[in-house]
Amino acid sequence: MRRPGVRSHASPHHGDLATKKTHGLERMIFFSDAVIAIMLTLLALELPVPEVHDPLDLGKAFAAHGSVYIAFLISFCVIAATWTAHHMLFTHVSQADPALITLNLLCLFGYVLIPWASKTLGEVPNGAGVVVYSAAMAFLGSTMLLVVRHVTRAGLLDPAAPRQEIKGIQAWSGMTTVMFALSIPAGFVVGRWIIMTAWPVGYLSLRLVAEYYARKNRKLERLP
């Protein structure tokens, strides 16, 4: 018990420290969202403008740069999917530490590589573009995986965070990392268009599997 007339400085100090941590975490999340939004904008700015004088020639103009437009669509889907996972994860993160800030910066570096990797994929007509793009995406996935692992092990998650959802994000990050990592050696032996077609199929399959297990877990949680 605290004696009358004696003021305790522990609670105010602890409260100030908690406020600073929350503010720092919010700044990190806002910064991350801003970087990702800029990368989406840069993707669109890199798209070639069709140079035609007759609207009937638009189809030919788009076909001439078809690989660039498809690379853009793939990259947009990658950014959308990884940002969704990033957003869902940090919804349940209650505090940040120096290690998390460093890992998150590495993850953002992966996002920064996407416009350049997308341009390489669309403009280099051989397996080199696939190798470069796959390496960049594998790096992004692996850094996201490290972020999930750290917040789980370092106790940075809210105690009420749904463990199944966190495990789902971790599994998603791991599977997409493996998919792109396997595409690196495939780029040396398989045609570019085959791999570029396989990626959306792989992403959709992983999404369907994740949705299936998410619904299954929700049903199990409702059981008495």
Secondary structure per residue as TSV (DSSP state, phi and psi in degrees):
chain	resnum	aa	ss	phi	psi
A	1	M	-	360.0	148.6
A	2	R	-	-88.6	132.5
A	3	R	-	-72.4	145.2
A	4	P	T	-59.9	140.6
A	5	G	T	87.3	-8.0
A	6	V	-	-103.3	121.7
A	7	R	-	-89.3	136.7
A	8	S	-	-97.5	130.2
A	9	H	-	-101.2	-2.1
A	10	A	H	-68.9	-46.8
A	11	S	H	-65.0	-49.0
A	12	P	H	-59.1	-40.0
A	13	H	H	-65.9	-43.1
A	14	H	H	-63.8	-38.2
A	15	G	H	-65.3	-41.1
A	16	D	H	-63.4	-40.2
A	17	L	H	-64.9	-41.8
A	18	A	H	-64.6	-37.6
A	19	T	H	-64.8	-41.6
A	20	K	H	-63.5	-40.4
A	21	K	H	-63.1	-44.5
A	22	T	H	-63.3	-42.4
A	23	H	H	-64.1	-41.5
A	24	G	H	-64.1	-39.7
A	25	L	H	-65.4	-42.0
A	26	E	H	-63.5	-40.6
A	27	R	H	-61.6	-40.6
A	28	M	H	-64.7	-40.9
A	29	I	H	-68.2	-43.6
A	30	F	H	-62.0	-42.2
A	31	F	H	-62.4	-42.8
A	32	S	H	-62.3	-46.0
A	33	D	H	-61.5	-38.2
A	34	A	H	-66.1	-43.4
A	35	V	H	-62.0	-45.2
A	36	I	H	-64.8	-39.7
A	37	A	H	-63.1	-39.3
A	38	I	H	-65.1	-39.2
A	39	M	H	-64.3	-37.5
A	40	L	H	-63.1	-40.1
A	41	T	H	-66.2	-43.1
A	42	L	H	-63.4	-33.2
A	43	L	H	-58.2	-46.1
A	44	A	H	-69.5	-35.4
A	45	L	H	-66.2	-25.1
A	46	E	T	-81.1	-8.4
A	47	L	S	-69.9	136.4
A	48	P	-	-72.2	143.7
A	49	V	-	-89.0	126.6
A	50	P	-	-66.3	125.4
A	51	E	-	-99.5	95.9
A	52	V	-	-137.0	153.9
A	53	H	S	-106.5	-15.4
A	54	D	S	-124.1	126.0
A	55	P	G	-55.6	-24.8
A	56	L	G	-68.7	-16.5
A	57	D	G	-93.6	4.8
A	58	L	H	-62.2	-40.0
A	59	G	H	-58.6	-44.0
A	60	K	H	-66.2	-37.5
A	61	A	H	-66.4	-42.2
A	62	F	H	-67.3	-38.5
A	63	A	H	-64.6	-33.3
A	64	A	H	-63.8	-28.3
A	65	H	T	-116.3	29.9
A	66	G	H	-57.2	-42.2
A	67	S	H	-64.0	-33.8
A	68	V	H	-68.6	-42.5
A	69	Y	H	-67.7	-38.5
A	70	I	H	-67.8	-39.5
A	71	A	H	-61.4	-37.7
A	72	F	H	-62.5	-46.1
A	73	L	H	-63.2	-41.8
A	74	I	H	-62.5	-44.9
A	75	S	H	-65.9	-38.1
A	76	F	H	-61.9	-43.4
A	77	C	H	-65.3	-37.9
A	78	V	H	-63.8	-47.0
A	79	I	H	-63.2	-43.4
A	80	A	H	-61.5	-43.8
A	81	A	H	-68.3	-45.0
A	82	T	H	-70.8	-35.4
A	83	W	H	-65.8	-38.4
A	84	T	H	-59.7	-44.9
A	85	A	H	-63.9	-41.7
A	86	H	H	-62.0	-44.5
A	87	H	H	-64.7	-46.1
A	88	M	H	-63.4	-37.9
A	89	L	H	-66.3	-51.3
A	90	F	H	-73.6	-9.4
A	91	T	T	-63.3	-29.1
A	92	H	S	-106.1	3.2
A	93	V	B	-86.5	126.3
A	94	S	-	-99.1	-16.4
A	95	Q	-	-157.9	165.3
A	96	A	-	-124.5	155.1
A	97	D	-	-133.2	169.6
A	98	P	H	-56.1	-36.5
A	99	A	H	-65.3	-40.5
A	100	L	H	-65.2	-40.7
A	101	I	H	-61.6	-42.5
A	102	T	H	-64.7	-46.4
A	103	L	H	-64.3	-37.3
A	104	N	H	-67.1	-36.0
A	105	L	H	-65.1	-38.4
A	106	L	H	-63.2	-39.4
A	107	C	H	-63.4	-41.9
A	108	L	H	-65.9	-32.9
A	109	F	H	-60.7	-37.1
A	110	G	H	-62.6	-39.4
A	111	Y	H	-65.3	-39.4
A	112	V	H	-63.2	-29.9
A	113	L	H	-72.7	-20.3
A	114	I	H	-60.8	-48.9
A	115	P	H	-57.5	-42.9
A	116	W	H	-65.5	-44.4
A	117	A	H	-65.4	-37.6
A	118	S	H	-64.8	-41.8
A	119	K	H	-64.5	-40.1
A	120	T	H	-63.7	-42.9
A	121	L	H	-62.0	-41.1
A	122	G	H	-77.3	-27.9
A	123	E	H	-104.0	-22.9
A	124	V	-	-89.3	114.8
A	125	P	-	-81.6	15.4
A	126	N	S	-129.5	-168.3
A	127	G	H	-68.3	-12.5
A	128	A	H	-62.0	-39.9
A	129	G	H	-62.8	-39.8
A	130	V	H	-65.1	-42.6
A	131	V	H	-62.7	-46.8
A	132	V	H	-62.8	-47.2
A	133	Y	H	-64.4	-44.6
A	134	S	H	-62.3	-40.7
A	135	A	H	-63.9	-41.8
A	136	A	H	-64.2	-42.8
A	137	M	H	-70.8	-35.7
A	138	A	H	-64.9	-37.9
A	139	F	H	-63.4	-45.2
A	140	L	H	-60.8	-45.7
A	141	G	H	-64.2	-40.5
A	142	S	H	-68.2	-37.1
A	143	T	H	-68.3	-37.4
A	144	M	H	-63.7	-37.7
A	145	L	H	-63.5	-40.1
A	146	L	H	-66.3	-36.3
A	147	V	H	-63.0	-47.1
A	148	V	H	-61.3	-44.3
A	149	R	H	-62.4	-40.8
A	150	H	H	-68.6	-48.0
A	151	V	H	-63.4	-27.4
A	152	T	H	-74.9	-46.3
A	153	R	H	-78.2	-29.7
A	154	A	T	-86.5	0.0
A	155	G	T	70.8	32.3
A	156	L	-	-90.8	-4.5
A	157	L	B	-82.6	151.7
A	158	D	-	-63.0	138.6
A	159	P	T	-56.9	-27.3
A	160	A	T	-90.0	7.1
A	161	A	-	-63.7	134.2
A	162	P	-	-69.0	112.8
A	163	R	H	-62.6	-35.6
A	164	Q	H	-65.1	-36.5
A	165	E	H	-67.5	-40.5
A	166	I	H	-64.7	-42.1
A	167	K	H	-64.0	-36.1
A	168	G	H	-64.1	-42.2
A	169	I	H	-63.3	-41.4
A	170	Q	H	-64.5	-42.8
A	171	A	H	-65.3	-41.7
A	172	W	H	-60.6	-46.8
A	173	S	H	-62.7	-40.4
A	174	G	H	-67.0	-42.4
A	175	M	H	-69.6	-39.6
A	176	T	H	-68.7	-34.2
A	177	T	H	-62.9	-44.4
A	178	V	H	-63.2	-41.4
A	179	M	H	-59.4	-46.8
A	180	F	H	-74.4	-32.3
A	181	A	H	-64.4	-38.9
A	182	L	H	-69.2	-23.6
A	183	S	H	-73.4	-18.8
A	184	I	H	-64.2	-55.2
A	185	P	H	-68.4	-29.5
A	186	A	H	-64.1	-29.3
A	187	G	H	-63.3	-21.5
A	188	F	H	-82.4	-19.6
A	189	V	H	-124.3	-18.8
A	190	V	S	-110.9	147.2
A	191	G	-	-62.7	151.7
A	192	R	H	-60.0	-43.9
A	193	W	H	-67.2	-32.2
A	194	I	H	-64.1	-45.1
A	195	I	H	-69.6	-40.6
A	196	M	H	-64.9	-28.1
A	197	T	H	-78.2	-34.6
A	198	A	H	-70.0	-32.2
A	199	W	H	-60.3	-50.9
A	200	P	H	-60.4	-37.1
A	201	V	H	-63.9	-43.2
A	202	G	H	-63.6	-43.3
A	203	Y	H	-62.1	-44.5
A	204	L	H	-64.1	-40.9
A	205	S	H	-63.3	-44.7
A	206	L	H	-63.3	-37.9
A	207	R	H	-65.2	-42.2
A	208	L	H	-65.6	-40.7
A	209	V	H	-64.5	-43.5
A	210	A	H	-62.6	-42.1
A	211	E	H	-65.2	-38.6
A	212	Y	H	-61.6	-48.5
A	213	Y	H	-70.0	-30.9
A	214	A	H	-65.3	-45.4
A	215	R	H	-65.7	-38.1
A	216	K	H	-62.8	-42.0
A	217	N	H	-67.9	-37.2
A	218	R	H	-64.2	-38.2
A	219	K	H	-65.4	-40.0
A	220	L	H	-66.2	-35.1
A	221	E	H	-69.0	-27.3
A	222	R	H	-78.8	-17.2
A	223	L	-	-66.8	141.6
A	224	P	-	-68.5	360.0
